[in-house]
Structure formats: structure tokens, C-alpha cells
Amino acid sequence: AGLVVAKAAKPGQDMRFDRPAIGPATVELLAEIGAAMIGVEAGVALILERDRTLELARSKNVTIYGYAENRG
């Protein structure tokens, strides 16, 4: 319990073809393993089925946190 997961692009990842993404299945898996939060890179990661994903996260007590990577 309390596990925190991060979803971000790898350095040099080609965003035209391969973007990090989460969706309902991600939230279901996180709830199953007892994760408390997933951090997604704001402006980069996609949230599939956004409304459904966010509502499911609320119902499963999984926090979705958008963070900005400092690429200095």
C-alpha cells in the first residue's frame, strides 16, 4: 500500500509515434496492486478515456498527479 508509480517519456522518445499513456486499465491495475498514486508528465502523457479514467481513479482512491519535468 502507498506505492507511487510514474509514467513519463524516455529521453529521446519519438513523441510522434510513441507517447506515454494511461487509461482505465492502468487505474484498475494500480488499484489491484495497492498503488496510491500515479504521476504523469503534464503536457506529454495522454489520458485515454479521460472522464472514465478520472472517475475510476476517484472511486478506487488512486490519485493521478500531473507533473512538469524540468528539462532545463
C-alpha positions in Angstrom: 0.0 0.0 0.0 1.2 3.5 -0.7 3.1 2.6 -3.9 3.7 5.5 -6.2 4.2 5.0 -10.0 5.4 7.5 -12.6 4.6 7.5 -16.3 6.9 9.6 -18.5 8.7 9.6 -21.8 12.1 8.2 -22.1 14.9 10.5 -23.2 14.9 10.7 -27.0 11.5 9.0 -27.3 9.8 9.9 -30.6 6.5 11.6 -29.4 5.1 11.4 -32.9 4.7 7.6 -32.6 5.1 6.6 -29.0 3.5 8.8 -26.3 3.2 7.6 -22.6 -0.4 7.0 -21.8 -2.7 5.8 -19.0 -6.4 4.8 -19.1 -9.0 2.8 -17.2 -6.9 -0.4 -17.4 -4.0 1.4 -15.8 -6.2 2.6 -12.9 -7.6 -0.9 -12.4 -4.1 -2.4 -12.3 -2.9 0.3 -9.9 -5.9 -0.4 -7.6 -5.2 -4.1 -7.8 -1.6 -3.8 -6.7 -2.4 -1.2 -4.0 -0.9 1.8 -5.6 -1.9 5.2 -4.1 -0.8 7.5 -6.9 0.5 7.7 -10.5 2.4 10.7 -11.7 2.1 11.6 -15.3 4.2 14.1 -17.2 1.9 17.0 -17.9 1.6 18.0 -21.5 3.2 14.8 -22.6 1.3 11.8 -21.3 -2.1 11.0 -22.7 -5.1 10.1 -20.5 -7.2 7.8 -22.6 -11.0 7.9 -21.9 -10.3 10.9 -19.7 -13.6 11.2 -17.9 -13.9 7.5 -17.3 -10.3 7.2 -16.2 -10.6 10.1 -13.7 -13.9 8.9 -12.2 -12.5 5.4 -11.9 -9.4 6.8 -10.1 -11.6 8.7 -7.7 -13.7 5.6 -7.0 -10.6 3.4 -6.4 -8.7 6.1 -4.4 -5.9 6.3 -6.9 -4.5 9.9 -7.2 -3.5 11.0 -10.7 -0.9 13.7 -10.4 0.4 15.8 -13.4 4.0 17.0 -13.0 6.2 19.1 -15.2 9.6 17.6 -15.9 12.4 20.2 -15.5 14.2 19.9 -18.8 16.3 22.9 -18.0 
